[in-house]
Amino acid sequence: MNLKAAVQRRLPRLLQVPLRAVYGQRPTARTERRGWADRRRVADLVELQLGSVVRAGPFAGLRLDSVEGDTPAKVLGCYELELHGAIEKLVVKQFGTIVNVGCAEGYYAVGMALRCPTAHIVAYDIDPAQQRLCMQNAVANAVASRLETRGECIAADLQALGEDALVIMDCEGCEDVLLQEGISATLLVELHDYVDKTLPDRVIKRLSKSHRLEIIHSVGRDSEAYPELDFLTATDRELALFERPTPMRWIIARPN
């Protein structure tokens, strides 16, 4: 991991834009700040109109008292809709342990706790504030007794898991460091090629030695498909469904 990626990993997300400005991308930073303000405004409108309970998707009924980001998409139940089919297949197995690396407010950690009522959930996040939000949502959904939060995850933590474990990972590029050989758990990993263009291929090659891989690609969103957002302008509907500025890939890796 280069120095820039290492520093970014340890900074709260809201501090990463000023960091990018230091690296000579001030116009982008200013644009992102304006974008965040507009998205926050739309998120507040959606929460006021629709509440904070997930309405559809694999985590329908999940109560989100605190949300780290992408509030409208999460409340609508279309957040990372590319993964919905995969999540439904994974919950059938009812894993004994589910690890969420980069848990933020707990959308996946608490959501999976609801879907897998016998699983022990371990939620990692290097930001203590996000750990607190995750636990608050666990309490709100009555799953706190089965969920624990932790700080930094290291490769050895994942290597210690057995085949009865599922790892859901969104750690902003640190998947390259964490996903080493010797992992026997099932994995659902978001790949971050904006950190390093060679990162996805490197991770895929490494995991293919021990796992069967399925690659999922991000797709666009149709704001007209969500009549719940009719109270918003066309521009604000697009903002409500916006999740990421560039295409994304995920890996589902099942042990051989």
Secondary structure, DSSP 8 states (H G I E B T S, - for coil): --HHHHHHHTS-GGGHHHHHHHTT-HHHHHHHHHHHHHHHHHHHHHHHHH-SB--SSTTTT-B-SS-SS-HHHHHHT-TTGGGHHHHHHHHHH--SEEEEES-TTSHHHHHHHHH-TT-EEEEE-S-HHHHHHHHHHHHHTT-GGGEEEES---HHHHHT--TTEEEEE--TTTHHHH--TT--SEEEEEE-TTT-TTHHHHHHHHHTTTEEEEEEE-----GGG-GGGTTS-HHHHHHHH---SS--EEEEEEE-
